[in-house]
Amino acid sequence: MRIGMALNYAGGFKETVAELGDYEKAGLDIVFVAEAYSFDAVSQMGYIAARTERLQIASGILPIYSRTPALLAMTAAGLDYVSDGRFTLGLGASGPQVVEGFHGVPYTAPLGRTREIIEICRKVWRRERLEYAGKHYTMPLPGGTGLGKPLKLINHPVRERIPIVVAAIGPQNVELTAELAEGWEPIFFMPEKAADVWGASLAAGKARRAPELGELDVIAQAVLAIGDDVGDVLELGRPMAALYIGGMGAKGRNFYNDLARRYGYEKEAEQIQDLYLEGKKDEAAALVPRELLEKMSLVGSEGHVRERLAAMREAGVTTLNVAPFASTHEERLKLIEKVKTLTA
């Protein structure tokens, strides 16, 4: 099981990157860089590539709407080049609030666009002349000036198949991911509920999966704190869970709220959303089920964390994207070393 860690896009980036060498030595395998309506992730991943040697680097995630498919392919090839083959292209649809609100483009056909983008990226990396006639993307552009030509990437990529990870939680999107991508990154992963919620979608997608893609890398996120007096760490996850379940989207159009309902928290999901949209964020956070926080985290005694790791592994998790919680850098390093040992 690989151990990963996500970088916070809200601040302290250079300070964290300065410490990544220590995390590499402690056993960290991969670092994920997010992109919301923040600094772009690409410049930051290039910076990380220059400051690290072994660490895998992944976008977690680049929204599919904010760049053309060819630019996504070029960017991935460029990052793979400057990192000597250590890059993973993480893609996701994001949501209407960001895509339409910040980027000013329509949030349409996320499934169809994701499929076509993956196909286009792989054509570019194989250095094929880019001729593509899809429902959502066509290259060269028909009409226009009439001067568009089918071109191929000038440079020779380090790899002709850069790993692609898709962030997905909806049934159809998960099915597409299991069919086409090297990796799948769900949010709020509860191992005990995963088979019920996603099992059918994963099975359907894997039935059409090309053998050369290998086994699907399942990437689960988890807060990490090990000790006999760390139970309160779980409470720190309430505001973020409430933000997603209650505030990401609108009534009837919130993917994370839908997931909470599919997990069996229908009543709580509705109440959290109502309170959050009314501006009562603290009250909404208080209603996040403690069980949800516990089951998707690695927080507790070493024995308890061992049990949660076993549950994650049983549910198919192959990469753990952890958020080590401790008061000092040295203590966070020890957490990475410990979880690396526990997953060996």
C-alpha positions as CSV (number, residue, x, y, z in Angstrom):
1,M,0.0,0.0,0.0
2,R,1.5,3.3,-1.1
3,I,1.4,6.3,1.3
4,G,0.6,9.7,-0.1
5,M,0.0,13.1,1.3
6,A,-1.9,16.1,0.0
7,L,-0.6,19.7,0.1
8,N,-2.9,22.4,1.3
9,Y,-3.7,25.0,-1.3
10,A,-4.6,27.6,1.3
11,G,-1.0,28.6,2.3
12,G,2.4,27.6,3.5
13,F,3.3,25.9,0.3
14,K,7.0,26.7,0.1
15,E,7.4,25.8,3.8
16,T,5.8,22.4,3.2
17,V,7.9,21.7,0.1
18,A,11.0,22.5,2.0
19,E,10.1,19.6,4.3
20,L,9.2,17.1,1.5
21,G,12.7,15.7,1.5
22,D,12.2,14.6,5.1
23,Y,8.9,13.0,4.1
24,E,10.7,11.2,1.3
25,K,13.2,9.7,3.7
26,A,10.4,8.8,6.1
27,G,8.8,6.7,3.3
28,L,6.2,9.0,1.7
29,D,5.6,7.6,-1.8
30,I,3.4,10.3,-3.5
31,V,2.3,13.9,-3.0
32,F,-1.0,15.3,-4.3
33,V,-1.4,19.0,-5.3
34,A,-4.9,20.3,-5.4
35,E,-6.3,23.0,-7.7
36,A,-9.5,24.8,-6.8
37,Y,-9.9,28.5,-7.3
38,S,-6.4,28.8,-5.8
39,F,-2.9,29.2,-7.2
40,D,-2.6,26.8,-10.2
41,A,-1.3,23.4,-9.3
42,V,1.0,23.0,-12.3
43,S,3.6,25.7,-11.3
44,Q,3.7,24.2,-7.8
45,M,4.2,20.6,-9.1
46,G,7.1,21.8,-11.3
47,Y,8.6,23.4,-8.2
48,I,8.2,20.1,-6.3
49,A,9.8,18.2,-9.1
50,A,12.9,20.3,-8.8
51,R,13.0,19.9,-5.0
52,T,12.6,16.2,-4.7
53,E,14.2,13.1,-6.2
54,R,12.1,9.9,-5.6
55,L,8.7,11.2,-4.7
56,Q,5.8,10.6,-7.1
57,I,3.9,13.8,-7.9
58,A,0.2,13.9,-8.7
59,S,-2.4,16.6,-9.5
60,G,-5.2,16.1,-7.1
61,I,-7.1,17.3,-9.2
62,L,-6.9,19.4,-12.4
63,P,-10.5,20.3,-13.4
64,I,-11.3,19.0,-16.9
65,Y,-13.0,22.2,-17.9
66,S,-10.3,24.8,-17.3
67,R,-7.8,23.5,-20.0
68,T,-8.2,22.1,-23.5
69,P,-7.6,18.3,-23.8
70,A,-4.4,18.9,-25.7
71,L,-3.1,21.4,-23.1
72,L,-3.8,18.8,-20.4
73,A,-1.8,16.3,-22.4
74,M,1.0,18.8,-23.0
75,T,1.1,19.8,-19.3
76,A,1.2,16.2,-18.1
77,A,4.0,15.3,-20.6
78,G,5.9,18.4,-19.4
79,L,5.6,17.6,-15.8
80,D,6.5,14.0,-16.4
81,Y,9.6,15.2,-18.2
82,V,10.9,17.6,-15.5
83,S,10.2,15.0,-12.8
84,D,11.9,12.2,-14.8
85,G,8.8,10.1,-15.1
86,R,7.3,10.7,-11.6
87,F,4.0,12.4,-12.6
88,T,0.4,11.2,-12.3
89,L,-2.3,13.2,-14.0
90,G,-5.3,13.5,-11.6
91,L,-8.4,14.7,-13.3
92,G,-11.9,15.6,-12.0
93,A,-15.0,17.4,-13.0
94,S,-15.0,19.7,-10.0
95,G,-18.4,21.3,-9.7
96,P,-20.7,24.0,-11.2
97,Q,-19.8,26.6,-8.5
98,V,-16.1,26.6,-9.5
99,V,-16.4,25.8,-13.2
100,E,-19.2,28.2,-14.1
101,G,-18.5,30.7,-11.3
102,F,-14.7,31.0,-11.5
103,H,-13.9,29.8,-15.0
104,G,-17.0,31.0,-16.7
105,V,-17.6,27.9,-18.9
106,P,-20.6,25.7,-18.9
107,Y,-20.6,22.6,-16.6
108,T,-21.8,20.1,-19.2
109,A,-21.4,16.4,-20.0
110,P,-18.7,15.6,-17.3
111,L,-18.8,11.9,-18.2
112,G,-18.5,12.3,-21.9
113,R,-15.8,15.0,-21.6
114,T,-13.7,12.9,-19.2
115,R,-13.8,9.9,-21.6
116,E,-12.7,12.0,-24.6
117,I,-10.0,13.8,-22.7
118,I,-8.4,10.5,-21.6
119,E,-8.5,9.3,-25.2
120,I,-7.0,12.5,-26.5
121,C,-4.3,12.6,-23.9
122,R,-3.1,9.1,-24.7
123,K,-3.1,9.9,-28.5
124,V,-0.9,13.0,-27.8
125,W,1.5,11.0,-25.6
126,R,1.9,8.3,-28.3
127,R,2.8,11.2,-30.6
128,E,0.0,10.4,-33.1
129,R,-1.2,13.2,-35.3
130,L,-4.1,14.6,-33.3
131,E,-7.2,13.9,-35.3
132,Y,-10.2,13.3,-33.1
133,A,-13.9,13.5,-33.8
134,G,-15.8,13.3,-30.6
135,K,-19.1,14.6,-29.4
136,H,-17.4,17.3,-27.3
137,Y,-14.0,17.8,-28.8
138,T,-12.9,17.8,-32.4
139,M,-9.4,18.3,-33.7
140,P,-8.6,19.9,-36.0
141,L,-11.5,22.3,-35.5
142,P,-14.0,22.1,-38.3
143,G,-14.8,25.5,-39.9
144,G,-12.9,28.4,-38.3
145,T,-10.2,29.7,-40.6
146,G,-9.9,26.4,-42.3
147,L,-6.1,26.5,-41.5
148,G,-6.1,23.9,-38.7
149,K,-3.8,21.0,-39.3
150,P,-3.5,17.6,-37.5
151,L,-0.3,18.0,-35.5
152,K,1.7,15.7,-33.2
153,L,3.6,16.6,-30.1
154,I,7.0,17.9,-31.0
155,N,8.8,16.4,-28.0
156,H,9.2,12.7,-27.2
157,P,7.5,12.1,-23.8
158,V,9.3,10.2,-21.1
159,R,6.4,7.8,-21.1
160,E,3.7,7.3,-23.7
161,R,1.2,6.3,-21.0
162,I,1.3,8.7,-18.1
163,P,-0.9,7.3,-15.3
164,I,-4.3,8.9,-15.1
165,V,-6.3,9.1,-11.9
166,V,-9.9,10.3,-11.9
167,A,-11.7,11.7,-8.8
168,A,-15.2,10.2,-9.0
169,I,-18.1,9.3,-6.6
170,G,-21.2,9.1,-8.8
171,P,-22.1,5.6,-10.1
172,Q,-21.5,6.3,-13.8
173,N,-18.3,8.3,-13.3
174,V,-16.9,5.5,-11.1
175,E,-17.8,3.0,-13.8
176,L,-16.0,5.1,-16.4
177,T,-13.0,5.4,-14.2
178,A,-12.7,1.7,-13.6
179,E,-12.9,1.2,-17.3
180,L,-10.4,3.8,-18.5
181,A,-8.1,5.1,-15.8
182,E,-5.1,3.8,-13.9
183,G,-6.4,5.1,-10.6
184,W,-9.6,6.1,-8.8
185,E,-9.8,8.7,-6.1
186,P,-13.1,8.8,-4.2
187,I,-13.8,11.2,-1.3
188,F,-15.1,10.3,2.1
189,F,-14.1,6.6,1.6
190,M,-15.8,4.4,4.2
191,P,-14.4,0.8,3.6
192,E,-17.4,-0.9,5.2
193,K,-19.8,0.9,2.8
194,A,-17.7,0.9,-0.3
195,A,-18.9,-2.3,-1.9
196,D,-22.6,-1.4,-1.4
197,V,-22.1,2.1,-2.8
198,W,-19.6,1.5,-5.6
199,G,-19.3,-2.3,-6.0
200,A,-21.6,-2.6,-9.0
201,S,-20.1,0.4,-10.8
202,L,-16.5,-0.9,-10.3
203,A,-17.4,-4.3,-11.5
204,A,-19.1,-3.0,-14.7
205,G,-16.2,-0.8,-15.5
206,K,-13.6,-3.4,-14.8
207,A,-15.4,-5.8,-17.2
208,R,-14.5,-3.5,-20.1
209,R,-11.0,-2.6,-18.7
210,A,-8.0,-3.1,-21.1
211,P,-5.5,-5.6,-19.6
212,E,-2.6,-3.2,-20.3
213,L,-4.0,-0.8,-17.7
214,G,-3.3,-3.2,-14.9
215,E,-5.1,-3.3,-11.6
216,L,-7.1,-0.2,-10.6
217,D,-5.2,1.9,-8.0
218,V,-7.7,2.9,-5.4
219,I,-6.7,6.1,-3.5
220,A,-8.4,6.7,-0.2
221,Q,-8.0,9.9,1.9
222,A,-7.7,9.7,5.7
223,V,-6.7,11.9,8.6
224,L,-3.8,10.2,10.5
225,A,-3.2,10.4,14.2
226,I,-1.9,7.5,16.3
227,G,-2.1,7.5,20.1
228,D,-4.3,6.8,23.1
229,D,-5.4,10.4,23.5
230,V,-6.0,11.6,19.9
231,G,-9.8,11.1,19.7
232,D,-10.4,14.8,19.6
233,V,-8.6,15.0,16.2
234,L,-11.7,13.6,14.6
235,E,-13.6,16.7,15.6
236,L,-11.4,18.8,13.5
237,G,-12.8,17.1,10.4
238,R,-16.4,18.3,11.1
239,P,-16.1,21.8,9.4
240,M,-14.7,20.3,6.2
241,A,-17.2,17.5,6.0
242,A,-20.0,20.0,6.6
243,L,-18.7,22.2,3.9
244,Y,-18.8,19.4,1.3
245,I,-22.0,17.8,2.5
246,G,-23.8,21.1,3.1
247,G,-22.2,23.8,1.0
248,M,-20.8,22.4,-2.2
249,G,-23.6,23.0,-4.6
250,A,-27.2,23.6,-4.1
251,K,-30.3,21.7,-3.2
252,G,-30.6,18.7,-5.5
253,R,-27.2,19.3,-7.0
254,N,-24.6,18.4,-4.4
255,F,-22.6,15.2,-5.2
256,Y,-21.2,14.9,-1.7
257,N,-24.6,15.3,-0.1
258,D,-25.8,12.5,-2.4
259,L,-22.9,10.3,-1.3
260,A,-23.7,10.8,2.4
261,R,-27.3,9.8,1.6
262,R,-26.1,6.7,-0.2
263,Y,-24.0,5.9,2.9
264,G,-27.3,5.8,4.9
265,Y,-27.2,9.3,6.4
266,E,-30.3,10.6,4.6
267,K,-31.7,12.6,7.5
268,E,-28.3,14.0,8.6
269,A,-27.4,15.0,5.0
270,E,-30.6,16.9,4.6
271,Q,-30.3,18.7,7.9
272,I,-26.6,19.6,7.4
273,Q,-27.4,21.1,4.0
274,D,-30.3,23.1,5.2
275,L,-28.3,24.5,8.1
276,Y,-25.2,25.2,6.0
277,L,-27.2,27.0,3.3
278,E,-28.8,29.1,6.0
279,G,-25.4,30.2,7.1
280,K,-25.4,28.1,10.3
281,K,-22.1,26.4,9.6
282,D,-21.3,25.5,13.2
283,E,-24.7,23.8,13.7
284,A,-24.3,22.0,10.4
285,A,-20.8,20.7,11.5
286,A,-22.2,19.5,14.8
287,L,-24.6,17.1,12.9
288,V,-21.9,15.4,10.9
289,P,-22.2,11.7,12.0
290,R,-19.3,10.7,14.3
291,E,-19.4,7.3,12.7
292,L,-18.6,8.9,9.3
293,L,-15.6,10.7,10.7
294,E,-14.3,7.6,12.5
295,K,-14.7,5.2,9.6
296,M,-12.9,7.3,7.0
297,S,-10.0,8.2,9.3
298,L,-7.0,6.6,10.8
299,V,-7.3,8.1,14.3
300,G,-6.8,6.2,17.5
301,S,-4.5,3.7,19.2
302,E,-2.0,1.8,17.2
303,G,-4.2,-1.3,17.5
304,H,-7.3,0.7,16.2
305,V,-5.3,2.1,13.3
306,R,-4.1,-1.4,12.4
307,E,-7.8,-2.5,12.3
308,R,-8.8,0.5,10.1
309,L,-5.8,-0.2,7.7
310,A,-7.0,-3.8,7.4
311,A,-10.5,-2.6,6.6
312,M,-9.1,-0.3,4.0
313,R,-7.0,-3.0,2.4
314,E,-10.0,-5.4,2.4
315,A,-12.0,-2.8,0.6
316,G,-9.4,-2.6,-2.2
317,V,-7.4,0.5,-1.2
318,T,-3.9,0.5,-2.7
319,T,-2.8,4.1,-1.9
320,L,-3.5,5.9,1.3
321,N,-3.6,9.7,1.0
322,V,-3.1,10.7,4.6
323,A,-3.1,14.0,6.5
324,P,-0.7,13.4,9.4
325,F,-1.9,15.4,12.4
326,A,0.7,16.4,15.0
327,S,2.0,19.6,16.5
328,T,5.6,19.4,15.1
329,H,7.2,18.5,11.9
330,E,9.2,15.7,13.6
331,E,6.0,14.2,15.0
332,R,4.4,14.2,11.6
333,L,7.4,12.5,10.1
334,K,7.1,9.8,12.8
335,L,3.5,9.3,11.8
336,I,4.5,8.7,8.2
337,E,7.2,6.3,9.3
338,K,4.7,4.4,11.5
339,V,1.9,4.1,9.0
340,K,4.5,3.0,6.4
341,T,5.6,0.3,8.8
342,L,2.0,-0.7,9.5
343,T,1.2,-1.1,5.8
344,A,4.3,-3.0,4.9
